[in-house]
Amino acid sequence: MNIGLRIWGKSSASCMADTISSRFGEEVRRLRMKRGLSQEALAATAGLDRTFISMVERGVRRPTLDSEKRITDALNVPLVEVICSVEQ
């Protein structure tokens, strides 16, 4: 029997994933703004929808590794660099 910590109906593992997703989105927003890009411009360069970029930045959507790679490539930042900054 697995008894995990639950916070508002979420297991501790899903809460951690939400936190990592939120931090990834915050880092994407920080990098995008640092480069003077709009969500629309980033989305166009990455080949993604602007609403998807918005949801990623707000931590509402959890992007796949493929989407993360497309976003970081469009920002000219290695994916591993963003992931390392999110984990700290």
Biopython code that builds the backbone (N, CA, C, O; Angstrom):
import numpy as np
from Bio.PDB.StructureBuilder import StructureBuilder

atoms = [
    (1, "MET", "N", (0.838, -1.176, 0.000)),
    (1, "MET", "CA", (0.000, 0.000, 0.000)),
    (1, "MET", "C", (0.883, 1.238, 0.000)),
    (1, "MET", "O", (1.785, 1.372, 0.826)),
    (2, "ASN", "N", (0.615, 2.133, -0.927)),
    (2, "ASN", "CA", (1.393, 3.364, -1.045)),
    (2, "ASN", "C", (0.628, 4.497, -0.374)),
    (2, "ASN", "O", (-0.435, 4.904, -0.842)),
    (3, "ILE", "N", (1.174, 4.997, 0.716)),
    (3, "ILE", "CA", (0.559, 6.120, 1.407)),
    (3, "ILE", "C", (1.461, 7.319, 1.195)),
    (3, "ILE", "O", (2.500, 7.442, 1.844)),
    (4, "GLY", "N", (1.069, 8.198, 0.295)),
    (4, "GLY", "CA", (1.872, 9.377, -0.019)),
    (4, "GLY", "C", (1.243, 10.622, 0.569)),
    (4, "GLY", "O", (0.057, 10.638, 0.900)),
    (5, "LEU", "N", (2.029, 11.641, 0.694)),
    (5, "LEU", "CA", (1.542, 12.930, 1.159)),
    (5, "LEU", "C", (0.568, 13.482, 0.128)),
    (5, "LEU", "O", (0.859, 13.491, -1.068)),
    (6, "ARG", "N", (-0.564, 13.932, 0.585)),
    (6, "ARG", "CA", (-1.540, 14.519, -0.330)),
    (6, "ARG", "C", (-1.831, 15.942, 0.108)),
    (6, "ARG", "O", (-2.106, 16.209, 1.278)),
    (7, "ILE", "N", (-1.765, 16.853, -0.859)),
    (7, "ILE", "CA", (-2.070, 18.246, -0.605)),
    (7, "ILE", "C", (-3.184, 18.633, -1.560)),
    (7, "ILE", "O", (-2.991, 18.640, -2.776)),
    (8, "TRP", "N", (-4.333, 18.950, -1.021)),
    (8, "TRP", "CA", (-5.492, 19.321, -1.813)),
    (8, "TRP", "C", (-5.765, 18.316, -2.910)),
    (8, "TRP", "O", (-6.056, 18.686, -4.048)),
    (9, "GLY", "N", (-5.670, 17.033, -2.563)),
    (9, "GLY", "CA", (-5.999, 15.981, -3.506)),
    (9, "GLY", "C", (-4.892, 15.598, -4.452)),
    (9, "GLY", "O", (-5.110, 14.788, -5.353)),
    (10, "LYS", "N", (-3.698, 16.156, -4.276)),
    (10, "LYS", "CA", (-2.582, 15.824, -5.156)),
    (10, "LYS", "C", (-1.534, 15.059, -4.367)),
    (10, "LYS", "O", (-1.293, 15.347, -3.194)),
    (11, "SER", "N", (-0.913, 14.084, -5.014)),
    (11, "SER", "CA", (0.181, 13.377, -4.361)),
    (11, "SER", "C", (1.396, 14.283, -4.323)),
    (11, "SER", "O", (1.469, 15.264, -5.063)),
    (12, "SER", "N", (2.352, 13.958, -3.462)),
    (12, "SER", "CA", (3.562, 14.776, -3.361)),
    (12, "SER", "C", (4.318, 14.769, -4.685)),
    (12, "SER", "O", (4.942, 15.772, -5.034)),
    (13, "ALA", "N", (4.280, 13.670, -5.428)),
    (13, "ALA", "CA", (4.964, 13.604, -6.724)),
    (13, "ALA", "C", (4.341, 14.576, -7.723)),
    (13, "ALA", "O", (5.062, 15.249, -8.459)),
    (14, "SER", "N", (3.005, 14.657, -7.758)),
    (14, "SER", "CA", (2.376, 15.573, -8.708)),
    (14, "SER", "C", (2.579, 17.020, -8.291)),
    (14, "SER", "O", (2.659, 17.896, -9.152)),
    (15, "CYS", "N", (2.663, 17.296, -6.990)),
    (15, "CYS", "CA", (2.948, 18.655, -6.531)),
    (15, "CYS", "C", (4.346, 19.066, -6.964)),
    (15, "CYS", "O", (4.561, 20.209, -7.368)),
    (16, "MET", "N", (5.302, 18.140, -6.883)),
    (16, "MET", "CA", (6.664, 18.444, -7.314)),
    (16, "MET", "C", (6.677, 18.726, -8.808)),
    (16, "MET", "O", (7.345, 19.658, -9.257)),
    (17, "ALA", "N", (5.944, 17.928, -9.585)),
    (17, "ALA", "CA", (5.901, 18.137, -11.033)),
    (17, "ALA", "C", (5.296, 19.502, -11.342)),
    (17, "ALA", "O", (5.777, 20.210, -12.227)),
    (18, "ASP", "N", (4.226, 19.881, -10.603)),
    (18, "ASP", "CA", (3.616, 21.191, -10.817)),
    (18, "ASP", "C", (4.627, 22.297, -10.535)),
    (18, "ASP", "O", (4.693, 23.283, -11.268)),
    (19, "THR", "N", (5.397, 22.136, -9.495)),
    (19, "THR", "CA", (6.393, 23.132, -9.138)),
    (19, "THR", "C", (7.460, 23.244, -10.216)),
    (19, "THR", "O", (7.851, 24.351, -10.587)),
    (20, "ILE", "N", (7.934, 22.113, -10.722)),
    (20, "ILE", "CA", (8.952, 22.123, -11.772)),
    (20, "ILE", "C", (8.376, 22.731, -13.046)),
    (20, "ILE", "O", (9.050, 23.512, -13.716)),
    (21, "SER", "N", (7.145, 22.384, -13.384)),
    (21, "SER", "CA", (6.505, 22.969, -14.561)),
    (21, "SER", "C", (6.354, 24.475, -14.409)),
    (21, "SER", "O", (6.591, 25.227, -15.354)),
    (22, "SER", "N", (5.963, 24.906, -13.231)),
    (22, "SER", "CA", (5.816, 26.343, -12.979)),
    (22, "SER", "C", (7.154, 27.054, -13.097)),
    (22, "SER", "O", (7.239, 28.132, -13.684)),
    (23, "ARG", "N", (8.202, 26.451, -12.539)),
    (23, "ARG", "CA", (9.523, 27.076, -12.617)),
    (23, "ARG", "C", (10.052, 27.088, -14.041)),
    (23, "ARG", "O", (10.722, 28.041, -14.440)),
    (24, "PHE", "N", (9.760, 26.035, -14.823)),
    (24, "PHE", "CA", (10.156, 26.027, -16.236)),
    (24, "PHE", "C", (9.477, 27.192, -16.949)),
    (24, "PHE", "O", (10.118, 27.925, -17.703)),
    (25, "GLY", "N", (8.179, 27.360, -16.709)),
    (25, "GLY", "CA", (7.438, 28.446, -17.337)),
    (25, "GLY", "C", (7.960, 29.816, -16.941)),
    (25, "GLY", "O", (8.059, 30.714, -17.777)),
    (26, "GLU", "N", (8.295, 29.976, -15.664)),
    (26, "GLU", "CA", (8.847, 31.246, -15.200)),
    (26, "GLU", "C", (10.180, 31.542, -15.887)),
    (26, "GLU", "O", (10.461, 32.685, -16.245)),
    (27, "GLU", "N", (10.989, 30.512, -16.067)),
    (27, "GLU", "CA", (12.285, 30.688, -16.726)),
    (27, "GLU", "C", (12.107, 31.025, -18.210)),
    (27, "GLU", "O", (12.840, 31.852, -18.753)),
    (28, "VAL", "N", (11.142, 30.389, -18.858)),
    (28, "VAL", "CA", (10.844, 30.710, -20.258)),
    (28, "VAL", "C", (10.425, 32.177, -20.365)),
    (28, "VAL", "O", (10.895, 32.898, -21.245)),
    (29, "ARG", "N", (9.545, 32.610, -19.473)),
    (29, "ARG", "CA", (9.095, 34.006, -19.494)),
    (29, "ARG", "C", (10.274, 34.962, -19.278)),
    (29, "ARG", "O", (10.410, 35.958, -19.988)),
    (30, "ARG", "N", (11.119, 34.651, -18.300)),
    (30, "ARG", "CA", (12.271, 35.509, -18.011)),
    (30, "ARG", "C", (13.184, 35.627, -19.229)),
    (30, "ARG", "O", (13.610, 36.725, -19.588)),
    (31, "LEU", "N", (13.484, 34.486, -19.864)),
    (31, "LEU", "CA", (14.361, 34.483, -21.038)),
    (31, "LEU", "C", (13.711, 35.197, -22.228)),
    (31, "LEU", "O", (14.377, 35.927, -22.963)),
    (32, "ARG", "N", (12.419, 34.981, -22.407)),
    (32, "ARG", "CA", (11.700, 35.620, -23.513)),
    (32, "ARG", "C", (11.724, 37.135, -23.354)),
    (32, "ARG", "O", (12.005, 37.863, -24.306)),
    (33, "MET", "N", (11.432, 37.598, -22.159)),
    (33, "MET", "CA", (11.401, 39.040, -21.917)),
    (33, "MET", "C", (12.803, 39.646, -22.013)),
    (33, "MET", "O", (12.965, 40.759, -22.513)),
    (34, "LYS", "N", (13.799, 38.929, -21.542)),
    (34, "LYS", "CA", (15.187, 39.395, -21.636)),
    (34, "LYS", "C", (15.579, 39.628, -23.090)),
    (34, "LYS", "O", (16.363, 40.527, -23.395)),
    (35, "ARG", "N", (15.026, 38.805, -23.988)),
    (35, "ARG", "CA", (15.330, 38.919, -25.415)),
    (35, "ARG", "C", (14.387, 39.877, -26.143)),
    (35, "ARG", "O", (14.517, 40.097, -27.347)),
    (36, "GLY", "N", (13.442, 40.441, -25.400)),
    (36, "GLY", "CA", (12.504, 41.398, -26.003)),
    (36, "GLY", "C", (11.516, 40.761, -26.955)),
    (36, "GLY", "O", (11.049, 41.410, -27.890)),
    (37, "LEU", "N", (11.191, 39.494, -26.729)),
    (37, "LEU", "CA", (10.255, 38.779, -27.601)),
    (37, "LEU", "C", (8.854, 38.772, -27.002)),
    (37, "LEU", "O", (8.690, 38.680, -25.786)),
    (38, "SER", "N", (7.861, 38.868, -27.855)),
    (38, "SER", "CA", (6.478, 38.673, -27.420)),
    (38, "SER", "C", (6.208, 37.171, -27.396)),
    (38, "SER", "O", (6.962, 36.384, -27.968)),
    (39, "GLN", "N", (5.137, 36.790, -26.734)),
    (39, "GLN", "CA", (4.741, 35.379, -26.760)),
    (39, "GLN", "C", (4.468, 34.943, -28.193)),
    (39, "GLN", "O", (4.800, 33.824, -28.581)),
    (40, "GLU", "N", (3.873, 35.815, -28.963)),
    (40, "GLU", "CA", (3.548, 35.511, -30.358)),
    (40, "GLU", "C", (4.815, 35.262, -31.179)),
    (40, "GLU", "O", (4.869, 34.325, -31.976)),
    (41, "ALA", "N", (5.836, 36.105, -30.983)),
    (41, "ALA", "CA", (7.091, 35.943, -31.723)),
    (41, "ALA", "C", (7.801, 34.646, -31.315)),
    (41, "ALA", "O", (8.324, 33.924, -32.165)),
    (42, "LEU", "N", (7.815, 34.360, -30.019)),
    (42, "LEU", "CA", (8.433, 33.116, -29.553)),
    (42, "LEU", "C", (7.697, 31.914, -30.122)),
    (42, "LEU", "O", (8.314, 30.963, -30.601)),
    (43, "ALA", "N", (6.372, 31.967, -30.064)),
    (43, "ALA", "CA", (5.558, 30.858, -30.578)),
    (43, "ALA", "C", (5.808, 30.628, -32.066)),
    (43, "ALA", "O", (5.947, 29.487, -32.506)),
    (44, "ALA", "N", (5.866, 31.699, -32.830)),
    (44, "ALA", "CA", (6.095, 31.578, -34.275)),
    (44, "ALA", "C", (7.456, 30.956, -34.563)),
    (44, "ALA", "O", (7.575, 30.089, -35.428)),
    (45, "THR", "N", (8.480, 31.394, -33.842)),
    (45, "THR", "CA", (9.833, 30.860, -34.044)),
    (45, "THR", "C", (9.904, 29.390, -33.634)),
    (45, "THR", "O", (10.595, 28.592, -34.268)),
    (46, "ALA", "N", (9.179, 29.038, -32.560)),
    (46, "ALA", "CA", (9.194, 27.658, -32.064)),
    (46, "ALA", "C", (8.228, 26.757, -32.822)),
    (46, "ALA", "O", (8.276, 25.536, -32.673)),
    (47, "GLY", "N", (7.348, 27.345, -33.637)),
    (47, "GLY", "CA", (6.349, 26.545, -34.356)),
    (47, "GLY", "C", (5.252, 26.039, -33.433)),
    (47, "GLY", "O", (4.715, 24.948, -33.620)),
    (48, "LEU", "N", (4.929, 26.859, -32.427)),
    (48, "LEU", "CA", (3.893, 26.499, -31.457)),
    (48, "LEU", "C", (2.847, 27.607, -31.416)),
    (48, "LEU", "O", (3.055, 28.683, -31.978)),
    (49, "ASP", "N", (1.735, 27.349, -30.760)),
    (49, "ASP", "CA", (0.671, 28.340, -30.642)),
    (49, "ASP", "C", (0.973, 29.309, -29.504)),
    (49, "ASP", "O", (1.525, 28.909, -28.479)),
    (50, "ARG", "N", (0.617, 30.580, -29.677)),
    (50, "ARG", "CA", (0.854, 31.584, -28.646)),
    (50, "ARG", "C", (0.162, 31.237, -27.338)),
    (50, "ARG", "O", (0.707, 31.479, -26.261)),
    (51, "THR", "N", (-1.042, 30.669, -27.426)),
    (51, "THR", "CA", (-1.754, 30.314, -26.196)),
    (51, "THR", "C", (-1.028, 29.202, -25.446)),
    (51, "THR", "O", (-1.068, 29.150, -24.217)),
    (52, "PHE", "N", (-0.363, 28.314, -26.183)),
    (52, "PHE", "CA", (0.416, 27.256, -25.537)),
    (52, "PHE", "C", (1.585, 27.874, -24.772)),
    (52, "PHE", "O", (1.851, 27.489, -23.633)),
    (53, "ILE", "N", (2.283, 28.825, -25.386)),
    (53, "ILE", "CA", (3.396, 29.509, -24.709)),
    (53, "ILE", "C", (2.880, 30.186, -23.445)),
    (53, "ILE", "O", (3.519, 30.106, -22.395)),
    (54, "SER", "N", (1.741, 30.848, -23.533)),
    (54, "SER", "CA", (1.144, 31.510, -22.377)),
    (54, "SER", "C", (0.863, 30.513, -21.260)),
    (54, "SER", "O", (1.169, 30.772, -20.096)),
    (55, "MET", "N", (0.284, 29.381, -21.614)),
    (55, "MET", "CA", (-0.048, 28.373, -20.606)),
    (55, "MET", "C", (1.207, 27.762, -19.983)),
    (55, "MET", "O", (1.223, 27.468, -18.787)),
    (56, "VAL", "N", (2.254, 27.570, -20.779)),
    (56, "VAL", "CA", (3.526, 27.061, -20.254)),
    (56, "VAL", "C", (4.109, 28.064, -19.264)),
    (56, "VAL", "O", (4.538, 27.687, -18.174)),
    (57, "GLU", "N", (4.123, 29.326, -19.641)),
    (57, "GLU", "CA", (4.680, 30.362, -18.768)),
    (57, "GLU", "C", (3.925, 30.469, -17.448)),
    (57, "GLU", "O", (4.523, 30.774, -16.415)),
    (58, "ARG", "N", (2.637, 30.226, -17.472)),
    (58, "ARG", "CA", (1.830, 30.297, -16.251)),
    (58, "ARG", "C", (1.838, 28.984, -15.474)),
    (58, "ARG", "O", (1.266, 28.913, -14.386)),
    (59, "GLY", "N", (2.475, 27.945, -16.011)),
    (59, "GLY", "CA", (2.518, 26.655, -15.330)),
    (59, "GLY", "C", (1.235, 25.863, -15.443)),
    (59, "GLY", "O", (1.019, 24.908, -14.696)),
    (60, "VAL", "N", (0.374, 26.260, -16.386)),
    (60, "VAL", "CA", (-0.908, 25.585, -16.589)),
    (60, "VAL", "C", (-0.724, 24.323, -17.429)),
    (60, "VAL", "O", (-1.408, 23.324, -17.209)),
    (61, "ARG", "N", (0.191, 24.366, -18.384)),
    (61, "ARG", "CA", (0.485, 23.217, -19.249)),
    (61, "ARG", "C", (1.865, 22.686, -18.942)),
    (61, "ARG", "O", (2.785, 23.448, -18.646)),
    (62, "ARG", "N", (2.003, 21.386, -19.013)),
    (62, "ARG", "CA", (3.294, 20.737, -18.863)),
    (62, "ARG", "C", (3.772, 20.334, -20.260)),
    (62, "ARG", "O", (3.261, 19.374, -20.837)),
    (63, "PRO", "N", (4.732, 21.051, -20.795)),
    (63, "PRO", "CA", (5.178, 20.729, -22.155)),
    (63, "PRO", "C", (5.945, 19.414, -22.210)),
    (63, "PRO", "O", (6.589, 19.012, -21.240)),
    (64, "THR", "N", (5.866, 18.757, -23.353)),
    (64, "THR", "CA", (6.670, 17.559, -23.568)),
    (64, "THR", "C", (8.122, 17.982, -23.764)),
    (64, "THR", "O", (8.409, 19.164, -23.954)),
    (65, "LEU", "N", (9.023, 17.027, -23.719)),
    (65, "LEU", "CA", (10.427, 17.346, -23.979)),
    (65, "LEU", "C", (10.605, 17.942, -25.366)),
    (65, "LEU", "O", (11.419, 18.846, -25.555)),
    (66, "ASP", "N", (9.845, 17.439, -26.340)),
    (66, "ASP", "CA", (9.921, 17.992, -27.701)),
    (66, "ASP", "C", (9.535, 19.470, -27.708)),
    (66, "ASP", "O", (10.208, 20.284, -28.340)),
    (67, "SER", "N", (8.457, 19.817, -27.012)),
    (67, "SER", "CA", (8.025, 21.213, -26.952)),
    (67, "SER", "C", (9.033, 22.061, -26.184)),
    (67, "SER", "O", (9.329, 23.189, -26.579)),
    (68, "GLU", "N", (9.559, 21.520, -25.089)),
    (68, "GLU", "CA", (10.584, 22.249, -24.330)),
    (68, "GLU", "C", (11.792, 22.542, -25.212)),
    (68, "GLU", "O", (12.351, 23.638, -25.169)),
    (69, "LYS", "N", (12.191, 21.556, -26.013)),
    (69, "LYS", "CA", (13.338, 21.724, -26.905)),
    (69, "LYS", "C", (13.048, 22.798, -27.959)),
    (69, "LYS", "O", (13.906, 23.630, -28.251)),
    (70, "ARG", "N", (11.847, 22.779, -28.524)),
    (70, "ARG", "CA", (11.482, 23.788, -29.528)),
    (70, "ARG", "C", (11.498, 25.190, -28.919)),
    (70, "ARG", "O", (11.955, 26.142, -29.553)),
    (71, "ILE", "N", (10.999, 25.314, -27.693)),
    (71, "ILE", "CA", (10.964, 26.617, -27.017)),
    (71, "ILE", "C", (12.379, 27.106, -26.726)),
    (71, "ILE", "O", (12.709, 28.257, -27.010)),
    (72, "THR", "N", (13.212, 26.239, -26.162)),
    (72, "THR", "CA", (14.574, 26.673, -25.816)),
    (72, "THR", "C", (15.414, 26.928, -27.064)),
    (72, "THR", "O", (16.264, 27.819, -27.059)),
    (73, "ASP", "N", (15.193, 26.164, -28.130)),
    (73, "ASP", "CA", (15.892, 26.441, -29.390)),
    (73, "ASP", "C", (15.501, 27.825, -29.915)),
    (73, "ASP", "O", (16.350, 28.576, -30.395)),
    (74, "ALA", "N", (14.210, 28.154, -29.821)),
    (74, "ALA", "CA", (13.737, 29.464, -30.279)),
    (74, "ALA", "C", (14.322, 30.596, -29.429)),
    (74, "ALA", "O", (14.458, 31.726, -29.898)),
    (75, "LEU", "N", (14.665, 30.285, -28.181)),
    (75, "LEU", "CA", (15.279, 31.268, -27.285)),
    (75, "LEU", "C", (16.806, 31.256, -27.390)),
    (75, "LEU", "O", (17.485, 32.047, -26.735)),
    (76, "ASN", "N", (17.340, 30.352, -28.218)),
    (76, "ASN", "CA", (18.794, 30.194, -28.379)),
    (76, "ASN", "C", (19.499, 29.877, -27.066)),
    (76, "ASN", "O", (20.567, 30.411, -26.765)),
    (77, "VAL", "N", (18.873, 28.993, -26.294)),
    (77, "VAL", "CA", (19.426, 28.544, -25.018)),
    (77, "VAL", "C", (19.362, 27.019, -25.002)),
    (77, "VAL", "O", (18.335, 26.447, -25.366)),
    (78, "PRO", "N", (20.442, 26.349, -24.588)),
    (78, "PRO", "CA", (20.379, 24.893, -24.500)),
    (78, "PRO", "C", (19.317, 24.440, -23.483)),
    (78, "PRO", "O", (19.209, 25.003, -22.394)),
    (79, "LEU", "N", (18.548, 23.432, -23.851)),
    (79, "LEU", "CA", (17.513, 22.902, -22.958)),
    (79, "LEU", "C", (18.102, 22.509, -21.618)),
    (79, "LEU", "O", (17.506, 22.777, -20.575)),
    (80, "VAL", "N", (19.265, 21.878, -21.635)),
    (80, "VAL", "CA", (19.871, 21.429, -20.386)),
    (80, "VAL", "C", (20.154, 22.608, -19.444)),
    (80, "VAL", "O", (20.061, 22.465, -18.224)),
    (81, "GLU", "N", (20.493, 23.751, -20.002)),
    (81, "GLU", "CA", (20.757, 24.946, -19.177)),
    (81, "GLU", "C", (19.480, 25.395, -18.453)),
    (81, "GLU", "O", (19.510, 25.743, -17.273)),
    (82, "VAL", "N", (18.373, 25.380, -19.176)),
    (82, "VAL", "CA", (17.099, 25.787, -18.575)),
    (82, "VAL", "C", (16.677, 24.770, -17.505)),
    (82, "VAL", "O", (16.232, 25.150, -16.422)),
    (83, "ILE", "N", (16.817, 23.499, -17.814)),
    (83, "ILE", "CA", (16.439, 22.459, -16.849)),
    (83, "ILE", "C", (17.296, 22.569, -15.595)),
    (83, "ILE", "O", (16.781, 22.451, -14.483)),
    (84, "CYS", "N", (18.590, 22.793, -15.759)),
    (84, "CYS", "CA", (19.469, 22.940, -14.592)),
    (84, "CYS", "C", (19.076, 24.143, -13.745)),
    (84, "CYS", "O", (19.108, 24.072, -12.516)),
    (85, "SER", "N", (18.708, 25.236, -14.384)),
    (85, "SER", "CA", (18.317, 26.426, -13.610)),
    (85, "SER", "C", (16.993, 26.194, -12.887)),
    (85, "SER", "O", (16.769, 26.744, -11.809)),
    (86, "VAL", "N", (16.121, 25.386, -13.476)),
    (86, "VAL", "CA", (14.813, 25.082, -12.867)),
    (86, "VAL", "C", (14.991, 24.163, -11.658)),
    (86, "VAL", "O", (14.253, 24.281, -10.680)),
    (87, "GLU", "N", (15.949, 23.265, -11.716)),
    (87, "GLU", "CA", (16.145, 22.311, -10.626)),
    (87, "GLU", "C", (16.796, 22.940, -9.402)),
    (87, "GLU", "O", (16.717, 22.363, -8.317)),
    (88, "GLN", "N", (17.423, 24.077, -9.529)),
    (88, "GLN", "CA", (18.134, 24.684, -8.393)),
    (88, "GLN", "C", (17.205, 25.369, -7.435)),
    (88, "GLN", "O", (17.653, 25.925, -6.432)),
]
sb = StructureBuilder()
sb.init_structure("model")
sb.init_model(0)
sb.init_chain("A")
sb.init_seg("    ")
for serial, (resi, resn, name, xyz) in enumerate(atoms, 1):
    if name == "N":
        sb.init_residue(resn, " ", resi, " ")
    sb.init_atom(name, np.array(xyz, "f"), 0.0, 1.0, " ", f" {name:<3s}", serial, name[0])
structure = sb.get_structure()
